[in-house]
Amino acid sequence: MRRFEDKIALVTGAASGIGRATAERLAKEGAALLLCDVQEEGLAATAKQCEELGAKVATALCDVSKPDAVRAAVAACIQEHGALDVLVNVAGILSLERTEEVHLETWERILSVNLTGTFLMCQAALPYLLERGGNIVNLSSTSALGGMAYGAAYGASKGGVLALTRTLAVEYAKRGVRANAICPGSIKTPMTTRSGLPEDPDWKLLQRAMPLDEPRGPETVASVIAMIASEDGAHINGESIRVDGGTLS
Ligand SMILES: NC(=O)c1ccc[n+]([C@@H]2O[C@H](COP(=O)([O-])OP(=O)(O)OC[C@H]3O[C@@H](n4cnc5c(N)ncnc54)[C@H](O)[C@@H]3O)[C@@H](O)[C@H]2O)c1
């Protein structure tokens, strides 16, 4: 399948996990790419891998919570590739703590990367997406749909991403731009393997977030992102798709 031939995609969070798997999937399917992240080394490794898959690739070191950096990344995409068809907002951070112990700084940083960063990217990309009838895929989470213990800021940020996505879908549908969200459950990536837990956590509560089948990797999410961002998803707008192995079924 080469559903992204002649298409240009911007992927944030591309240095690792779901962002890297998405970049590779889109590269395999013919997309030219602008890849963003704050991790220089990981970003270069993803770019190299995508080039080996035949894609034209440019990168931008970009903290998505910073408006100037976001505008510069979108400008770099236009300068390198001349247009933008697909924006995939994957960059995100997680911190797991008991709610009574969350510092305001942590709350604000999580909201600013996961929610404000997604908003800033959408805002900067929209003029170009409107020119080409493009679309946006935002990474939300099952924590936006069902309570996730110890993830107050994270869940709130991902709930905001869902609301933002539906707003964009309604506001821009008539002008030819779609926006959808993906809600992964627990996926094996560096985020989930490194995230610490509060002391003496309630394992029954943590078990609620586990897939019913078996742990899966980021490719499981990338394939759904590729479907919804392609012409195969042309009539899907404002939707959120769970990729959680039945966790919330
Ligand atoms: N892994 C899961 O189980 C899971 C579940 C639900 C949702 N998600 C969401 O999927 C997305 C990707 O998660 P992942 O599991 O691949 O995690 P990951 O940690 O492997 O990748 C996240 C990437 O985002 C980048 N990033 C962090 N802050 C950034 C910033 N300010 N600006 C630009 N880039 C930044 C990181 O450097 C990293 O490369 C996140 O939005 C996450 O919330 C993941």
The ligand as an SDF file (V2000), in Angstrom:
LIG
                    3D

 44 48  0  0  0  0  0  0  0  0999 V2000
    2.4080    4.3470   25.1190 N   0  0  0  0  0  0  0  0  0  0  0  0
    1.1690    4.3540   25.5450 C   0  0  0  0  0  0  0  0  0  0  0  0
    0.7220    3.4290   26.2190 O   0  0  0  0  0  0  0  0  0  0  0  0
    0.2490    5.4950   25.1970 C   0  0  0  0  0  0  0  0  0  0  0  0
   -1.0980    5.3610   25.5380 C   0  0  0  0  0  0  0  0  0  0  0  0
   -1.9770    6.3980   25.2230 C   0  0  0  0  0  0  0  0  0  0  0  0
   -1.5080    7.5240   24.6040 C   0  0  0  0  0  0  0  0  0  0  0  0
   -0.1940    7.6320   24.3010 N   0  0  0  0  0  0  0  0  0  0  0  0
    0.2430    8.8740   23.6720 C   0  0  0  0  0  0  0  0  0  0  0  0
    0.9610    8.5940   22.5050 O   0  0  0  0  0  0  0  0  0  0  0  0
    1.9400    9.6070   22.2960 C   0  0  0  0  0  0  0  0  0  0  0  0
    3.3030    8.9680   22.0950 C   0  0  0  0  0  0  0  0  0  0  0  0
    3.6500    8.2590   23.2550 O   0  0  0  0  0  0  0  0  0  0  0  0
    4.7800    7.1280   23.2660 P   0  0  0  0  0  0  0  0  0  0  0  0
    4.2570    6.0450   24.1160 O   0  0  0  0  0  0  0  0  0  0  0  0
    5.2500    6.8690   21.9170 O   0  0  0  0  0  0  0  0  0  0  0  0
    5.8800    7.8930   24.1500 O   0  0  0  0  0  0  0  0  0  0  0  0
    7.4390    8.1560   23.9130 P   0  0  0  0  0  0  0  0  0  0  0  0
    7.9320    8.7390   25.1870 O   0  0  0  0  0  0  0  0  0  0  0  0
    8.0960    6.9340   23.3900 O   0  0  0  0  0  0  0  0  0  0  0  0
    7.4400    9.2500   22.7720 O   0  0  0  0  0  0  0  0  0  0  0  0
    7.0250   10.5640   23.0130 C   0  0  0  0  0  0  0  0  0  0  0  0
    7.8850   11.4770   22.1870 C   0  0  0  0  0  0  0  0  0  0  0  0
    7.4540   12.8240   22.3940 O   0  0  0  0  0  0  0  0  0  0  0  0
    8.6130   13.6290   22.5160 C   0  0  0  0  0  0  0  0  0  0  0  0
    8.3220   14.8480   23.2700 N   0  0  0  0  0  0  0  0  0  0  0  0
    8.1070   14.9730   24.5980 C   0  0  0  0  0  0  0  0  0  0  0  0
    7.9200   16.2600   24.9060 N   0  0  0  0  0  0  0  0  0  0  0  0
    8.0100   16.9640   23.7580 C   0  0  0  0  0  0  0  0  0  0  0  0
    7.9080   18.3360   23.4320 C   0  0  0  0  0  0  0  0  0  0  0  0
    7.6770   19.2600   24.3810 N   0  0  0  0  0  0  0  0  0  0  0  0
    8.0370   18.7180   22.1480 N   0  0  0  0  0  0  0  0  0  0  0  0
    8.2920   17.7950   21.1790 C   0  0  0  0  0  0  0  0  0  0  0  0
    8.4060   16.4780   21.4280 N   0  0  0  0  0  0  0  0  0  0  0  0
    8.2730   16.0700   22.7050 C   0  0  0  0  0  0  0  0  0  0  0  0
    9.6130   12.7490   23.2500 C   0  0  0  0  0  0  0  0  0  0  0  0
   10.9370   13.2330   23.1180 O   0  0  0  0  0  0  0  0  0  0  0  0
    9.3760   11.4140   22.5930 C   0  0  0  0  0  0  0  0  0  0  0  0
   10.1890   11.2320   21.4590 O   0  0  0  0  0  0  0  0  0  0  0  0
    1.8770   10.5250   23.5140 C   0  0  0  0  0  0  0  0  0  0  0  0
    1.0740   11.6430   23.2130 O   0  0  0  0  0  0  0  0  0  0  0  0
    1.2050    9.6610   24.5390 C   0  0  0  0  0  0  0  0  0  0  0  0
    0.5460   10.4190   25.5020 O   0  0  0  0  0  0  0  0  0  0  0  0
    0.7030    6.6460   24.5790 C   0  0  0  0  0  0  0  0  0  0  0  0
  1  2  1  0
  2  3  2  0
  2  4  1  0
  4  5  1  0
  4 44  2  0
  5  6  2  0
  6  7  1  0
  7  8  2  0
  8  9  1  0
  8 44  1  0
  9 10  1  0
  9 42  1  0
 10 11  1  0
 11 12  1  0
 11 40  1  0
 12 13  1  0
 13 14  1  0
 14 15  2  0
 14 16  1  0
 14 17  1  0
 17 18  1  0
 18 19  2  0
 18 20  1  0
 18 21  1  0
 21 22  1  0
 22 23  1  0
 23 24  1  0
 23 38  1  0
 24 25  1  0
 25 26  1  0
 25 36  1  0
 26 27  1  0
 26 35  1  0
 27 28  2  0
 28 29  1  0
 29 30  1  0
 29 35  2  0
 30 31  1  0
 30 32  2  0
 32 33  1  0
 33 34  2  0
 34 35  1  0
 36 37  1  0
 36 38  1  0
 38 39  1  0
 40 41  1  0
 40 42  1  0
 42 43  1  0
M  CHG  2   8   1  16  -1
M  END
$$$$
